Each structure stands twice: as C-alpha cells, then as structure tokens.
Amino acid sequence: MINAKTHDFKDGAGRVPAHKHSNGGGWVADSARVAASVFVGLKAKVYGNAVISGTAEVFDNARISGNARVSGNARVRNNSKVYDNASVSGNATVSSNASVFATAEVSDTARIYDNAMVSGNAGIFDNAEVSFNAKVSGNARVSGNAKVSGKAGVSGTARIYGNAWISGNAVISGNARVSGNAKVSGKAGVFDNARVSDTARIYGNAVVSGNAGVFRNAVVYGNDVVFGNARVSGKRNQPRYPIFIVSKGRAHEQLTMRSLSDMGLKYYVMVEPQELELYRRLSPKPSDATYLSLETGNHGQGPDLARNACWDYAKANLKAKRFFVLDDNLRVSDTAVFFGTAVVSGNTTIN
C-alpha cells in the first residue's frame, strides 16, 4: 500500500479513504480487499467491498465495485465493469464495454466483451463467449464453446452449450436448451421446454416452444411455429428410394432441383431430348443431378409419358421397387418432408 489518501470514485459516495495499489498504481478504496499479487492498472479503479485475489489483472478504465469478486487469473480490462455481487474467476476475461453484475458468474476461459451484459444469477463457463450487445440474465447458463452475440437475449433457466450459437435478435428463455452445433438467429425464439440440437437452424421469425424439439440438420425459418410435443428432425442420409423430377421449359429456373441440392440430396431429372443439354448446362449443382431424356420431344401427351419413363428407368437401371416423382417448381419446404432433411418454412405451424 502506498500514498494513503482519499479518492472520489464517482459512485455517489464522495471522497472515501483510498490508496494507490502497490502493483500497478490504480486507485483502490480502503474498504476493498486487493491482494498484493493482483495488478490494478493506473486508470483502473476498485471500490466498495470488492475483493480481488490470485493473479487477477484489472487495467485500462475497468471498474470493480460493490461486493464483486475477481480471482484466479481473470482479466478485467478496457471500459468493462464488474459490480454488485458478481464473480469473475479462473482465466475468464471481461473486456471492451461489457458489464457483469447482480450475482452473475463468469469463470474458466469464458469471454465477455463488446457491449455484452451478464446479470441476474446467470453463469458463463468453460470457453463460452458473450459479445456485441447480447444479454444473458436470470438463471441462464452458457457453457462449452457456445456463443451468444448480436442483440440476442438468453434468460430464465435456459441452457446454451456445446458449439451452439445464438445471434441476431434471437431470444432463448424459459427452460429451453440449445446445444450441439445448433444455430438460432434473426428474430427467432426458443421458449418453454423446447430443445434445439445437433446442426439444426432456427431463424427468421420462427418460434419453437412448449415441449417441441428440432434436431439433426432440420431448418425452421420464416414465420414458422413449432410447439406442443412436436418433433422436427432431419438427416443427411439419401432417401431409400430414388427421386425423379419431371421438367419441361424450366431449365433456367430448376427450382425443385435447387431445393434438393440445398438439402444435399441426389436426384434424376427427366426432360425432353431437345432440352437435355440446356438443362445440364444450367444445373444448379451437376454433382447432385443425373439428367435423362425421353426418346421423343414435343409429344403432346403431357407429363404422364415422362412419369412412366421415370418408373421404367428406376426399375431397369436402379432396381428400385418404388420412387419419388416431383414437379419442377417446388421449394425446399414443399419437398423436404419426403426426404429426411426437415425444413419448415413460410407460415407453417406444427404441433
């Protein structure tokens, strides 16, 4: 302890007994307890009944106050604040303009930065990150390698873990769980006891609530609502039976073809001979598509001839007992229900 005197910490208490810390020279109120092993930078301030121990570092314009605890090898820097009864420990870092307060806990190698706020009884653990303008509050927990960013909010007793990423204006609350490599973004919400895991994606204005679950590589977006005890699940496996698309005059669009390629599925396209090369040249993903042609073009018999040709090919060349045949103007949400890669979109409601 050196240079004993008083200092105004601008917290409304006026000038209080304080000193400049021996390791770094930052102001420390006499009411606070800061170990000699702790570094308090010249512009940093520690006041109230704060306790800092271990080899923690507080520097730049950081503020530690109230009954806050900083310990271990934790770092609090830039313009960040830790106050009330909050705790920062382990190798955790709080930086930029971030705030950790109330009874929140940040530990392990977790990082809180930008304008992020962690409050309530929330906990950020392991290698998790909270950044930008995100807020984690209530009794929520963020752990593993999970990230919460943008203007996202996580509250209640929600749990975000694994490699999950919550971003945009997404809201996760109640007893919801988001895990694995799942992503929730946009203005989407996951509420109540809902579960989102694996590589599922929820975005747009979509809502998953109740006891609903979205798993594997399923996608829920737009204004979709999945609730009650509903389950939406997707796989990357190819369907058991071959997929055929009957098309004419839509080589430039190939909407169904694009949709299936977006889901990672293989398919066959039956066209008339005069359009075969054009379709091949404009294929959205040639590695997914096998283009076939009828023997004659402009036959005037409608799509039935093409559908029968699909069946003949499936039996003779693929030894298939069944097959799917689709029109050429379907979007992802129209086709996904058949093929295991679940995609829910538009204004769909599943309960």
C-alpha positions in Angstrom: 0.0 0.0 0.0 1.4 3.4 -1.0 0.4 7.1 -0.9 -2.5 6.8 1.6 -5.3 9.4 1.0 -8.9 9.8 -0.2 -10.4 9.4 -3.6 -13.8 10.1 -5.3 -14.8 7.0 -7.3 -17.8 8.9 -8.8 -20.3 6.4 -7.3 -22.2 8.9 -5.2 -20.3 8.3 -2.0 -17.9 11.3 -2.4 -14.3 11.1 -1.3 -13.6 7.9 0.7 -10.3 6.6 2.2 -8.4 5.0 -0.6 -4.9 4.3 -1.8 -3.0 3.6 -5.0 -2.3 -0.2 -5.3 1.3 -1.2 -5.0 1.1 -3.3 -8.1 0.1 -1.1 -11.0 -0.8 2.2 -9.2 -4.6 2.1 -9.7 -7.0 3.5 -7.1 -8.4 1.1 -4.5 -10.8 2.0 -1.8 -9.7 1.1 1.7 -13.0 -0.8 2.1 -12.0 -3.1 -0.8 -9.6 -6.0 -0.4 -7.0 -6.5 -3.2 -4.1 -8.9 -2.8 -0.6 -7.7 -3.5 -0.3 -10.3 -6.3 -3.1 -8.6 -8.2 -2.4 -6.0 -10.9 -4.5 -2.8 -10.8 -3.6 -0.6 -13.7 -3.1 3.2 -13.3 -6.5 4.1 -14.6 -8.4 1.2 -13.2 -10.5 1.5 -10.0 -11.6 -0.9 -7.3 -14.0 0.3 -4.6 -16.9 -0.7 -2.4 -16.4 -4.0 -0.8 -14.9 -5.7 -3.8 -12.4 -8.5 -3.3 -9.7 -9.3 -5.9 -7.3 -12.1 -5.3 -4.8 -14.5 -7.1 -3.0 -13.1 -10.0 -6.0 -11.3 -11.5 -5.5 -8.2 -13.5 -7.6 -5.1 -13.7 -6.4 -2.4 -16.1 -7.3 0.3 -18.6 -10.5 2.0 -17.4 -12.1 -1.1 -15.8 -14.2 -0.8 -12.6 -14.7 -3.4 -9.9 -17.2 -2.4 -7.2 -19.9 -3.4 -4.8 -19.4 -6.9 -3.5 -17.9 -8.2 -6.7 -15.2 -10.9 -6.6 -12.4 -11.3 -9.2 -10.0 -14.1 -8.7 -7.6 -16.6 -10.2 -6.0 -15.4 -13.5 -9.1 -13.4 -14.5 -8.7 -10.3 -16.6 -11.0 -7.2 -16.5 -10.0 -4.6 -19.0 -10.9 -1.6 -21.2 -14.1 0.1 -20.0 -15.7 -3.0 -18.6 -17.4 -3.2 -15.2 -17.9 -5.9 -12.6 -20.1 -5.0 -9.7 -22.9 -5.9 -7.3 -22.3 -9.5 -6.2 -20.9 -10.7 -9.5 -17.9 -13.1 -9.7 -15.2 -13.4 -12.4 -12.7 -16.2 -11.9 -10.4 -18.8 -13.5 -8.9 -17.5 -16.8 -12.1 -15.6 -17.7 -11.9 -12.2 -19.5 -14.3 -9.3 -19.3 -13.4 -6.5 -21.8 -14.4 -3.7 -24.1 -17.6 -2.1 -22.6 -19.0 -5.3 -21.1 -20.8 -5.5 -17.8 -21.1 -8.3 -15.3 -23.4 -7.6 -12.3 -26.1 -8.8 -9.9 -25.0 -12.3 -8.8 -23.7 -13.4 -12.3 -20.7 -15.6 -12.6 -18.1 -15.8 -15.3 -15.4 -18.4 -15.0 -13.0 -20.9 -16.7 -11.8 -19.4 -20.0 -15.1 -17.6 -20.8 -15.1 -14.2 -22.5 -17.5 -11.3 -22.2 -16.8 -8.4 -24.5 -18.1 -5.6 -26.7 -21.2 -4.2 -25.0 -22.4 -7.6 -23.7 -24.2 -7.8 -20.3 -24.3 -10.7 -18.0 -26.7 -10.2 -15.0 -29.1 -11.9 -12.6 -27.8 -15.3 -11.5 -26.5 -16.1 -14.9 -23.4 -18.2 -15.5 -20.9 -18.2 -18.3 -18.5 -21.1 -18.1 -15.9 -23.1 -20.0 -14.9 -21.5 -23.3 -18.2 -19.7 -23.9 -18.4 -16.2 -25.3 -21.0 -13.4 -25.0 -20.4 -10.4 -27.3 -21.7 -7.4 -29.1 -25.0 -6.3 -27.5 -26.1 -9.7 -26.2 -27.6 -10.1 -22.8 -27.6 -13.2 -20.6 -29.7 -13.0 -17.4 -31.9 -14.8 -15.0 -30.6 -18.3 -14.1 -29.4 -18.9 -17.7 -26.2 -20.8 -18.4 -23.9 -20.6 -21.4 -21.1 -23.2 -21.5 -18.9 -25.3 -23.6 -17.9 -23.5 -26.8 -21.2 -21.8 -27.1 -21.6 -18.2 -28.3 -24.2 -15.5 -27.7 -23.8 -12.4 -29.9 -25.6 -9.7 -31.8 -28.6 -8.4 -29.8 -29.6 -11.9 -28.6 -31.1 -12.5 -25.2 -30.8 -15.6 -23.1 -32.8 -15.7 -19.8 -34.9 -17.8 -17.5 -33.2 -21.2 -16.8 -32.2 -21.6 -20.4 -29.0 -23.5 -21.2 -26.8 -22.9 -24.2 -23.9 -25.3 -24.6 -21.8 -27.4 -26.9 -20.9 -25.3 -30.0 -24.3 -23.7 -30.2 -24.5 -20.1 -31.5 -27.3 -17.6 -30.6 -27.1 -14.4 -32.7 -29.1 -11.6 -34.3 -32.2 -10.6 -32.2 -32.9 -14.2 -31.1 -34.4 -14.9 -27.7 -33.9 -18.0 -25.7 -35.9 -18.2 -22.5 -37.8 -20.4 -20.1 -36.2 -23.8 -19.6 -35.1 -24.0 -23.3 -32.0 -25.9 -24.4 -29.8 -25.2 -27.4 -26.9 -27.4 -27.9 -24.6 -29.3 -30.3 -23.8 -27.2 -33.4 -27.3 -25.6 -33.5 -27.8 -22.0 -34.5 -30.6 -19.7 -33.6 -30.6 -16.3 -35.3 -32.7 -13.5 -36.8 -35.7 -12.7 -34.6 -36.3 -16.4 -33.8 -37.3 -17.6 -30.3 -36.9 -20.8 -28.4 -39.1 -20.9 -25.3 -40.5 -23.1 -22.5 -39.0 -26.6 -22.5 -38.1 -26.6 -26.2 -35.0 -28.3 -27.4 -32.8 -27.4 -30.4 -29.7 -29.5 -31.0 -27.3 -31.2 -33.5 -26.9 -29.0 -36.6 -30.5 -27.6 -36.5 -31.0 -24.0 -37.6 -33.8 -21.7 -36.4 -34.0 -18.2 -38.0 -36.3 -15.5 -39.4 -39.3 -15.0 -37.1 -39.6 -18.7 -36.3 -40.7 -19.9 -32.8 -40.1 -23.2 -31.1 -41.9 -23.6 -27.8 -43.7 -25.9 -25.4 -42.0 -29.3 -25.3 -41.1 -29.2 -29.0 -37.8 -30.4 -30.4 -35.8 -29.5 -33.5 -32.9 -31.9 -34.2 -30.3 -33.1 -36.6 -30.0 -30.8 -39.6 -33.5 -29.6 -39.6 -34.2 -26.0 -40.6 -37.1 -23.9 -39.2 -37.5 -20.3 -40.5 -39.8 -17.6 -41.8 -42.9 -17.3 -39.6 -42.9 -21.0 -38.6 -44.2 -22.1 -35.3 -43.3 -25.5 -33.8 -44.9 -26.2 -30.4 -46.6 -28.7 -28.2 -44.8 -32.0 -28.3 -43.8 -31.7 -32.0 -40.5 -33.0 -33.3 -38.8 -31.8 -36.4 -35.7 -33.8 -37.4 -33.5 -34.1 -40.4 -30.8 -36.4 -41.7 -28.1 -36.0 -44.3 -28.7 -39.6 -45.5 -30.0 -40.1 -49.0 -33.6 -41.3 -49.2 -34.2 -45.1 -49.6 -35.9 -44.6 -53.0 -34.7 -42.5 -55.9 -36.1 -39.0 -56.6 -37.2 -38.1 -60.1 -38.2 -34.6 -61.3 -40.3 -34.2 -64.5 -39.5 -31.0 -66.2 -40.1 -29.0 -69.4 -39.3 -25.5 -70.4 -37.8 -24.5 -67.0 -34.1 -25.1 -67.5 -33.3 -21.6 -66.3 -35.3 -21.9 -63.0 -34.9 -25.6 -61.9 -36.5 -24.7 -58.6 -37.0 -28.2 -57.3 -33.5 -29.1 -58.3 -32.1 -26.2 -56.3 -34.2 -27.1 -53.3 -33.0 -30.7 -53.3 -29.4 -29.6 -53.8 -29.8 -27.3 -50.8 -30.6 -30.3 -48.8 -27.7 -32.3 -50.1 -29.9 -34.8 -52.0 -29.2 -36.7 -55.2 -31.9 -36.8 -57.9 -32.8 -37.6 -61.5 -34.3 -35.1 -64.0 -36.4 -36.4 -66.9 -36.6 -33.9 -69.8 -37.4 -33.9 -73.5 -34.4 -34.5 -75.8 -34.3 -31.1 -77.4 -33.7 -29.5 -73.9 -31.3 -32.1 -72.4 -28.0 -30.2 -72.9 -29.5 -26.9 -71.8 -30.7 -28.4 -68.5 -27.3 -30.0 -68.0 -25.5 -26.7 -68.6 -27.7 -24.7 -66.2 -27.8 -27.3 -63.5 -27.6 -25.7 -60.0 -25.3 -28.5 -58.8 -24.2 -31.0 -61.5 -22.8 -33.4 -58.9 -26.3 -33.9 -57.5 -28.2 -34.3 -60.7 -28.5 -37.0 -63.4 -30.3 -35.7 -66.4 -32.3 -38.2 -68.6 -34.3 -37.6 -71.7 -37.4 -39.1 -73.3 -37.0 -40.7 -76.8 -39.2 -38.1 -78.4 -39.9 -34.4 -77.8 -43.0 -32.3 -78.1 -45.0 -35.4 -77.9 -48.2 -33.7 -76.7 -49.0 -36.4 -74.2 -48.5 -34.3 -71.0 -46.3 -35.3 -68.0 -47.7 -38.9 -67.8 -45.3 -40.1 -70.5 -42.3 -38.7 -68.6 -43.5 -40.2 -65.3 -43.8 -43.6 -66.9 -40.3 -43.2 -68.3 -39.1 -42.4 -64.8 -40.6 -45.6 -63.5 -39.1 -47.7 -66.3 -35.7 -46.2 -65.6 -36.0 -46.8 -61.8 -36.9 -50.5 -62.3 -34.4 -51.3 -65.1 -31.4 -49.3 -64.0 -31.7 -48.7 -60.3 -33.6 -51.9 -59.4 -35.9 -49.7 -57.3 -39.2 -51.1 -56.0 -40.5 -47.5 -55.5 -39.6 -44.0 -56.5 -40.5 -40.4 -55.8 -41.6 -38.2 -58.8 -41.8 -34.4 -58.3 -42.9 -31.4 -60.3 -40.2 -28.9 -61.2 -41.5 -25.9 -59.4 -41.3 -26.9 -55.7 -39.4 -25.1 -53.0 -37.4 -26.6 -50.1 -40.3 -26.6 -47.7 -42.6 -28.4 -50.2 -40.1 -31.2 -50.8 -38.3 -31.7 -47.5 -41.0 -33.7 -45.8 -40.3 -36.7 -48.1 -36.5 -36.9 -47.7 -35.5 -36.8 -44.0 -33.8 -33.3 -44.2 -36.6 -31.5 -42.4 -37.1 -27.9 -43.5 -40.1 -25.9 -42.2 -40.8 -22.5 -43.7 -43.3 -19.9 -44.7 -46.1 -19.7 -42.2 -46.1 -23.3 -41.2 -47.4 -24.4 -37.8 -46.5 -27.8 -36.4 -47.9 -29.0 -33.1 
